Amino acid sequence: MPVEPHEVQAFLQRNGWSQARLAWEIGVNQPRISRFIQGLKRPNPELEQALDGLVRGQPGGSVGRGADRARRRGARTGRGPSGQPD
């Protein structure tokens, strides 16, 4: 079953994440997350998988630019999109 906007919003609140943090983690821009949460746009299959993985703890949750950058560096720096520690 596809992840729903209210599930993403609840995930953000539960974890204290901003939309920008979520967007960075899965490799999209913040407006894309906002449009999904507002019900204006559905995610493509790759984004759907990434959201599902984070929100529901399913495999594939760490895909996207944020995860790709971390893999290229060999390890996470512990810094979020603002450059501040997570």
Backbone as JSON Lines, residues from 0, in Angstrom:
{"i":0,"aa":"M","n":[0.85,-1.17,0.0],"ca":[0.0,0.0,0.0],"c":[0.9,1.25,0.0]}
{"i":1,"aa":"P","n":[0.61,2.22,-0.86],"ca":[1.45,3.42,-0.93],"c":[1.43,4.22,0.38]}
{"i":2,"aa":"V","n":[2.54,4.85,0.66],"ca":[2.62,5.71,1.84],"c":[1.71,6.93,1.61]}
{"i":3,"aa":"E","n":[1.05,7.35,2.65],"ca":[0.1,8.46,2.56],"c":[0.7,9.73,3.16]}
{"i":4,"aa":"P","n":[0.25,10.9,2.69],"ca":[0.78,12.17,3.2],"c":[0.71,12.28,4.73]}
{"i":5,"aa":"H","n":[-0.4,11.83,5.33],"ca":[-0.51,11.95,6.79],"c":[0.52,11.1,7.51]}
{"i":6,"aa":"E","n":[0.94,9.99,6.89],"ca":[1.98,9.15,7.49],"c":[3.33,9.86,7.48]}
{"i":7,"aa":"V","n":[3.61,10.56,6.41],"ca":[4.86,11.32,6.32],"c":[4.85,12.46,7.33]}
{"i":8,"aa":"Q","n":[3.74,13.16,7.42],"ca":[3.62,14.26,8.39],"c":[3.81,13.73,9.81]}
{"i":9,"aa":"A","n":[3.2,12.6,10.12],"ca":[3.34,12.01,11.45],"c":[4.79,11.6,11.71]}
{"i":10,"aa":"F","n":[5.47,11.05,10.7],"ca":[6.88,10.69,10.83],"c":[7.71,11.92,11.17]}
{"i":11,"aa":"L","n":[7.47,13.01,10.46],"ca":[8.23,14.24,10.71],"c":[8.02,14.71,12.15]}
{"i":12,"aa":"Q","n":[6.8,14.73,12.6],"ca":[6.51,15.18,13.96],"c":[7.1,14.24,15.0]}
{"i":13,"aa":"R","n":[6.97,12.96,14.78],"ca":[7.46,11.95,15.72],"c":[8.98,12.02,15.89]}
{"i":14,"aa":"N","n":[9.69,12.32,14.81],"ca":[11.14,12.33,14.82],"c":[11.75,13.72,14.95]}
{"i":15,"aa":"G","n":[10.91,14.74,14.96],"ca":[11.41,16.1,15.07],"c":[12.17,16.56,13.83]}
{"i":16,"aa":"W","n":[11.83,15.99,12.68],"ca":[12.49,16.34,11.42],"c":[11.7,17.43,10.72]}
{"i":17,"aa":"S","n":[12.4,18.26,9.98],"ca":[11.77,19.23,9.1],"c":[11.56,18.57,7.73]}
{"i":18,"aa":"Q","n":[10.76,19.21,6.9],"ca":[10.61,18.72,5.53],"c":[11.94,18.78,4.81]}
{"i":19,"aa":"A","n":[12.75,19.81,5.1],"ca":[14.06,19.94,4.47],"c":[14.97,18.77,4.85]}
{"i":20,"aa":"R","n":[14.93,18.36,6.1],"ca":[15.75,17.22,6.54],"c":[15.33,15.95,5.81]}
{"i":21,"aa":"L","n":[14.03,15.7,5.75],"ca":[13.53,14.52,5.05],"c":[13.95,14.57,3.59]}
{"i":22,"aa":"A","n":[13.77,15.73,2.96],"ca":[14.14,15.87,1.55],"c":[15.61,15.57,1.34]}
{"i":23,"aa":"W","n":[16.46,16.09,2.21],"ca":[17.9,15.85,2.09],"c":[18.22,14.37,2.24]}
{"i":24,"aa":"E","n":[17.6,13.74,3.21],"ca":[17.88,12.33,3.48],"c":[17.54,11.43,2.31]}
{"i":25,"aa":"I","n":[16.48,11.76,1.57],"ca":[16.08,10.89,0.46],"c":[16.45,11.46,-0.9]}
{"i":26,"aa":"G","n":[17.07,12.63,-0.92],"ca":[17.62,13.16,-2.16],"c":[16.67,13.89,-3.08]}
{"i":27,"aa":"V","n":[15.73,14.61,-2.5],"ca":[14.84,15.45,-3.29],"c":[14.85,16.85,-2.68]}
{"i":28,"aa":"N","n":[14.14,17.78,-3.31],"ca":[14.07,19.11,-2.72],"c":[12.85,19.23,-1.81]}
{"i":29,"aa":"Q","n":[12.9,20.18,-0.89],"ca":[11.84,20.35,0.1],"c":[10.47,20.63,-0.52]}
{"i":30,"aa":"P","n":[10.37,21.46,-1.58],"ca":[9.04,21.68,-2.16],"c":[8.37,20.4,-2.64]}
{"i":31,"aa":"R","n":[9.16,19.44,-3.08],"ca":[8.57,18.16,-3.51],"c":[7.91,17.44,-2.35]}
{"i":32,"aa":"I","n":[8.54,17.48,-1.17],"ca":[7.95,16.88,0.02],"c":[6.69,17.63,0.4]}
{"i":33,"aa":"S","n":[6.75,18.95,0.37],"ca":[5.6,19.78,0.71],"c":[4.41,19.48,-0.2]}
{"i":34,"aa":"R","n":[4.67,19.39,-1.5],"ca":[3.57,19.1,-2.45],"c":[2.94,17.75,-2.17]}
{"i":35,"aa":"F","n":[3.76,16.78,-1.79],"ca":[3.22,15.45,-1.47],"c":[2.36,15.52,-0.22]}
{"i":36,"aa":"I","n":[2.88,16.16,0.84],"ca":[2.14,16.24,2.09],"c":[0.81,16.99,1.9]}
{"i":37,"aa":"Q","n":[0.82,17.99,1.04],"ca":[-0.4,18.76,0.76],"c":[-1.37,18.01,-0.16]}
{"i":38,"aa":"G","n":[-0.94,16.88,-0.69],"ca":[-1.8,16.11,-1.58],"c":[-1.83,16.62,-3.0]}
{"i":39,"aa":"L","n":[-0.85,17.45,-3.37],"ca":[-0.83,18.03,-4.7],"c":[-0.11,17.15,-5.72]}
{"i":40,"aa":"K","n":[0.75,16.27,-5.24],"ca":[1.55,15.45,-6.14],"c":[1.86,14.1,-5.49]}
{"i":41,"aa":"R","n":[1.82,13.04,-6.28],"ca":[2.2,11.7,-5.8],"c":[3.68,11.48,-6.14]}
{"i":42,"aa":"P","n":[4.38,10.74,-5.32],"ca":[5.79,10.48,-5.6],"c":[5.99,9.45,-6.71]}
{"i":43,"aa":"N","n":[7.14,9.55,-7.38],"ca":[7.49,8.52,-8.36],"c":[7.85,7.25,-7.6]}
{"i":44,"aa":"P","n":[8.01,6.13,-8.29],"ca":[8.27,4.85,-7.58],"c":[9.5,4.88,-6.68]}
{"i":45,"aa":"E","n":[10.59,5.51,-7.11],"ca":[11.8,5.55,-6.29],"c":[11.57,6.37,-5.01]}
{"i":46,"aa":"L","n":[10.91,7.51,-5.16],"ca":[10.62,8.34,-3.98],"c":[9.62,7.62,-3.08]}
{"i":47,"aa":"E","n":[8.66,6.96,-3.65],"ca":[7.69,6.18,-2.88],"c":[8.41,5.14,-2.02]}
{"i":48,"aa":"Q","n":[9.38,4.45,-2.62],"ca":[10.14,3.43,-1.89],"c":[10.94,4.06,-0.76]}
{"i":49,"aa":"A","n":[11.57,5.2,-1.02],"ca":[12.36,5.88,0.01],"c":[11.48,6.35,1.16]}
{"i":50,"aa":"L","n":[10.33,6.96,0.84],"ca":[9.41,7.41,1.88],"c":[8.89,6.23,2.68]}
{"i":51,"aa":"D","n":[8.52,5.17,1.98],"ca":[8.0,3.99,2.65],"c":[9.06,3.41,3.59]}
{"i":52,"aa":"G","n":[10.29,3.38,3.14],"ca":[11.36,2.85,3.96],"c":[11.58,3.64,5.23]}
{"i":53,"aa":"L","n":[11.54,4.95,5.13],"ca":[11.74,5.78,6.32],"c":[10.52,5.76,7.23]}
{"i":54,"aa":"V","n":[9.37,5.97,6.65],"ca":[8.14,6.11,7.44],"c":[7.72,4.78,8.08]}
{"i":55,"aa":"R","n":[7.85,3.7,7.33],"ca":[7.39,2.4,7.82],"c":[8.53,1.47,8.2]}
{"i":56,"aa":"G","n":[9.76,1.92,8.03],"ca":[10.9,1.09,8.39],"c":[11.13,-0.07,7.45]}
{"i":57,"aa":"Q","n":[10.74,0.11,6.18],"ca":[10.92,-0.95,5.18],"c":[12.3,-0.8,4.54]}
{"i":58,"aa":"P","n":[12.84,-1.87,3.97],"ca":[14.11,-1.78,3.26],"c":[14.02,-0.78,2.13]}
{"i":59,"aa":"G","n":[15.14,-0.14,1.84],"ca":[15.17,0.83,0.74],"c":[14.88,2.24,1.2]}
{"i":60,"aa":"G","n":[14.82,2.46,2.49],"ca":[14.5,3.78,3.0],"c":[15.61,4.78,2.86]}
{"i":61,"aa":"S","n":[16.83,4.32,2.68],"ca":[17.93,5.27,2.57],"c":[18.45,5.32,1.15]}
{"i":62,"aa":"V","n":[17.58,5.75,0.25],"ca":[18.0,5.97,-1.13],"c":[17.92,7.45,-1.38]}
{"i":63,"aa":"G","n":[18.64,7.91,-2.38],"ca":[18.6,9.33,-2.71],"c":[19.96,9.97,-2.57]}
{"i":64,"aa":"R","n":[20.01,11.25,-2.86],"ca":[21.28,11.97,-2.87],"c":[21.95,11.98,-1.52]}
{"i":65,"aa":"G","n":[21.2,12.18,-0.45],"ca":[21.8,12.21,0.87],"c":[22.51,10.91,1.18]}
{"i":66,"aa":"A","n":[21.86,9.8,0.9],"ca":[22.47,8.49,1.14],"c":[23.61,8.24,0.17]}
{"i":67,"aa":"D","n":[23.46,8.66,-1.09],"ca":[24.52,8.47,-2.07],"c":[25.77,9.23,-1.69]}
{"i":68,"aa":"R","n":[25.61,10.46,-1.24],"ca":[26.76,11.25,-0.81],"c":[27.47,10.56,0.34]}
{"i":69,"aa":"A","n":[26.7,10.04,1.27],"ca":[27.28,9.37,2.43],"c":[28.05,8.13,2.01]}
{"i":70,"aa":"R","n":[27.49,7.37,1.08],"ca":[28.18,6.17,0.62],"c":[29.49,6.53,-0.07]}
{"i":71,"aa":"R","n":[29.48,7.61,-0.87],"ca":[30.71,8.02,-1.56],"c":[31.77,8.46,-0.56]}
{"i":72,"aa":"R","n":[31.36,9.09,0.53],"ca":[32.32,9.51,1.55],"c":[32.74,8.35,2.44]}
{"i":73,"aa":"G","n":[31.97,7.29,2.44],"ca":[32.31,6.12,3.23],"c":[31.59,6.08,4.56]}
{"i":74,"aa":"A","n":[31.08,7.18,5.03],"ca":[30.35,7.22,6.31],"c":[29.6,8.53,6.41]}
{"i":75,"aa":"R","n":[28.53,8.52,7.17],"ca":[27.77,9.74,7.44],"c":[28.57,10.67,8.32]}
{"i":76,"aa":"T","n":[28.45,11.97,8.08],"ca":[29.15,12.96,8.91],"c":[28.34,13.33,10.12]}
{"i":77,"aa":"G","n":[27.05,12.94,10.14],"ca":[26.19,13.34,11.24],"c":[25.68,14.75,11.07]}
{"i":78,"aa":"R","n":[25.78,15.27,9.87],"ca":[25.31,16.64,9.62],"c":[24.11,16.6,8.67]}
{"i":79,"aa":"G","n":[23.15,17.44,8.94],"ca":[21.95,17.52,8.14],"c":[22.09,18.54,7.03]}
{"i":80,"aa":"P","n":[20.98,18.91,6.37],"ca":[21.01,19.8,5.22],"c":[21.53,21.19,5.54]}
{"i":81,"aa":"S","n":[21.43,21.63,6.79],"ca":[21.89,22.97,7.13],"c":[23.38,22.96,7.49]}
{"i":82,"aa":"G","n":[23.99,21.79,7.51],"ca":[25.38,21.69,7.9],"c":[25.58,21.56,9.4]}
{"i":83,"aa":"Q","n":[24.49,21.61,10.12],"ca":[24.54,21.49,11.58],"c":[24.48,20.02,11.97]}
{"i":84,"aa":"P","n":[25.02,19.68,13.11],"ca":[24.95,18.27,13.55],"c":[23.51,17.8,13.66]}
{"i":85,"aa":"D","n":[23.28,16.53,13.31],"ca":[21.93,15.94,13.42],"c":[21.54,15.78,14.88]}
